[in-house]
Amino acid sequence: MDGKQTFYDISLVDGYNLPLAIVYLPAHNTTWIPPNLVNCACIASSGYLDELASGAPPTGLWYTNTSYPIPYEPAMTNVQVAGWCPWDLQKLKPYKPGDGIYPYPDDNIQRPVFDPCLSACAATNDPRDCCTGQWNDPEICQPSLYSEMAKAVCPDAYSYAFDDQTSTFIIPTGGGWEVVFCPEGRSTNILKVFGDQMRAIASGGQLTHEMIKQSAGNRTFIELMNPPKTGGASSSKVVVTSNGWALFLTISILLVSIGSLADAMFD
């Protein structure tokens, strides 16, 4: 490895219209990277989401294999996904029924299956929403309602300008990507499960390829870090210290240098 990195992400900074997944196609120097660390998806359209059985572990095998289950967003249903976009940001708002007497709230009105959503920034061009001008500072510019809702349905996607740490995938340079429109499965939750380990390794730690593969294939670890959401159960952070490597895992994928940014956003 020459130390160069590639950065890529799924971006909802300007809005959302269709489900999308990125499947990494490894190069000769990256075939060792487990697919559940690099293949991300954002599925925020009703009818496309695989429903989780109550209490079922939020993991799956779309765009991976049985050795490396992918952690999914653990809570959303198709009903919830149908109404995630704030009413005023819908690109194609449905007509309100009823002779000028409208139901309250607006979200009780049936929305179309294809329901494109503008981001707050794209809709208003307001510096406060776009993190520009005096708001061009991660300490000042905070997520909007749109950003919070987008992050809830697609945890691995960029939701606003300063969403780097929970949205950017970093791997050694090499290989390519397949962009999948309207993928099957669920939105991925990879960076929540493996993000701390990635940052720890980036700051100076070293792991062998074998240790990374063992950790990425540890279903128990993945499920402890990404529990199913049932009836208001708390999601306290779990620390696993199996011989010291399970907590500090996933990515000597991130070491040093700078590469290219592949930003998968479409209108």
N, C-alpha and C positions, 0 to 999 in steps of 0.2 A: 504493500500500500504506500502511495507516495505522499500521504498526508492531506491531499486535497479532498474537499467535501462538496456534496451536492445538497442543496436545500430545496424541499418541495412541500406543497400544501394544497388542501382544498380550501378555497376562499369564498366566504359568504359576505365579504365586506361590502360588495355592491348589491347583493341580493341573492335570491334563490329561485330556481324554476323547476329543475328536474333532479332526481336522484343521480348520484355520480360516485364512482369508485376509481381508485388508482391502484393498478396492479403492477408491481415492480418486476422487471425482466432483468435478472442479474447478469453481470459480466463475469468473466473468468475469475476475477479477483473478489467477487462478492457472492458467489454461489453458497457460501457458508451461512449467509444471513437468513434466519428463519422468516418465513413469509408472514407470520402473525405480528412481526415488528414493523413491516413496511407497507402492507396492503390495507389502505384505509378507505372508508366509505362514508358518505353522507346520504341517508335515506330519510327525507323529510316530507314525503308525499303520501297521502292516505291511499291504502290499497297495495303499496309496494313493500310494506313492512312485514317481516315475519313476526308473528305474535309469540311472546314467550309464555309458556305454561306457568301458572302461579308457583312461585318458589323455585323455578328451574334456574340452574346456573346460567348467567348471561354470557355464554360462549357459543361459538359455532365454527363451521368449517367452510363457509363461503370464501373462496380465493385463498385457501390454505390447504392443509392436509391434516390427517388424524394425529400426527405427532405434535402439531403446533396450533392448538385452538386459538381463535381470535377473540379477545374480549369485546363484547357488545355494549352499547348503551343499554342499561338494565331496566328502564322503567316505562318508556313510551309505548302507547298502543296506537292503532290506526285511528281511533276516534280522537285521541289527543293530538296526533300529528295533523289531522285534518284542520285544526283550528289554531295552530301555533303562531301563525303570522298575525301581528297586531292589525286590527281591522283597517285602519287608515293607510297601511302600507301595502295592502293587496293591490296588485296591478289590475286585476279584473274583478272589482268588487261586485258581488251579486246584488241584484235589485232588492230593495227592502219592500216586503209585501205590505199591503193593508191600508189603502186609502189615506195615506198620510198619518196613520196611527201605527207607529213602529214598535216592535217588541224591544225589550231591554233585557240584557245588553245586546249589542249588535251581534256578538258571537253566537247567539242562539239561532241566527239565520243560517240556513243550509249553504255551505260554500261549494264551489265547483271542485271536481277532483283535480283538475289542473288549475292550481291557484298560485301563480307567481307572486313573489314577495319582494318588494324593494327594501333595501336597508334604510335605516333612518338617514344616513348620509346621502344616499342616492335620491331619496325623496325630498329632502329639505335643503341639501347643500349648505347646511349650517355648520360653521366651524366647530361648534360644540359637539355635533354629531360626527363630524369628519375628523376630529382631532387635528385641526389645522389652526394657524394663527396662534393666539394666546393659549389655545388648548393643545398645542403640539408638544405634549409632555405626558408620559405615562403616569405621572403622579397626579396630574390634573384631569386628564380626559378619562372618564369612566364609561363602562358599558351602558348602552341605552337599553330600553325594554326589548327592542329588536335583538340586540346582541345577546341579552340574557336568554331569550327564547330560542334563538338560533343555536346557542351553545347547549341548551338543554336537549335539543333534538339531534344535534350533530357535534358531540364533544370534541372530535378530532379536527374540526374545521375552524378556520379563522372567522371570528364574528365581528371584530372591529380592529382598528388600526394597530392597537398595542396588545394584540392577543398572541404574541410570538411563542411564549414558553409552552402554552398548551395546544399549539396548533402547527408547529413546524417540525417536519421530519428531516433528519440530517443523516446522511449515509456517505460512505466513501464514493468518490467519483467513479463512474463506470456503470454500464447497463443502461436501461431505458424503461419506458412505462407504457402500459396499455391503459387508456382511459375508457371506462365502461359507463355508458349511459343507461339509466334505469336498471341498476344492478339488483340482484336478489339479496335477501338477508336483512341485516339491520345496520344502523350506523355503528361504526367502530368506536371503541373507547381505549385505544392503544396507549395514548400518551398519559392518561390517568394512571394506568397500571404500571407502565414502564418509565414514565417521565423522570421520576426521582433518580432512578438508576442511570438513565442516560446523562442527566446533568452531572451526577457524581463522577461518572467515567470521563466526561468531557473536561472536568476540572482537574484531572491528573491521574485517575486510577487506571489500572490495566487489567483486562480479563482475557483469558484465552477464548478462542472461538468455541471450544468444547464447553466451557463454562456458560457462555452465552446461550448456546443451543440447549443445554440442560435446563437453564432457567426458563427460557421461552417455551419449553415443553412441559413445564411444571404446572399442570392443571390446578392442583391444590393452591399453589401460590396465586395464580391468576384469579381464581374464584374468591379467595380471601381478600384480595385487593379490589375486587369488583363484585360485591355481593348483590344478589337479586334484591330489588326494592319491594318489600311486602309490608303493607300496613304501617308505615311510619317508622320502620326499624331504623336505628341510627347507623351511620356508616363511618365508624371510627377507623382511623388509619391502623392497619395491621402491619406489624414488623415481623418478618420471617428471617431467621438467622441460621439456616441450615448450613453449618460449616462456614458461615460468613459470606457465602456467595449469592444466596437467593435474593438478598436485598439489593445487592449492587451488581446488577445484571446487564442489562440488555445492550449496551452499545459501545463497543469500542468502535461502533459505527460513527461516532461523532468526533473523533479527534481533530484538532487543529485546522488551519487554513480556510480557504473560502472557495466556493464553486459557483454553480449556477442555481437560479431560482426558477422552479417550474410551478407556475401558479395556475391551478385548474379552476378557473372561473369562466362562466359563459353567460351570455345574456339570454 
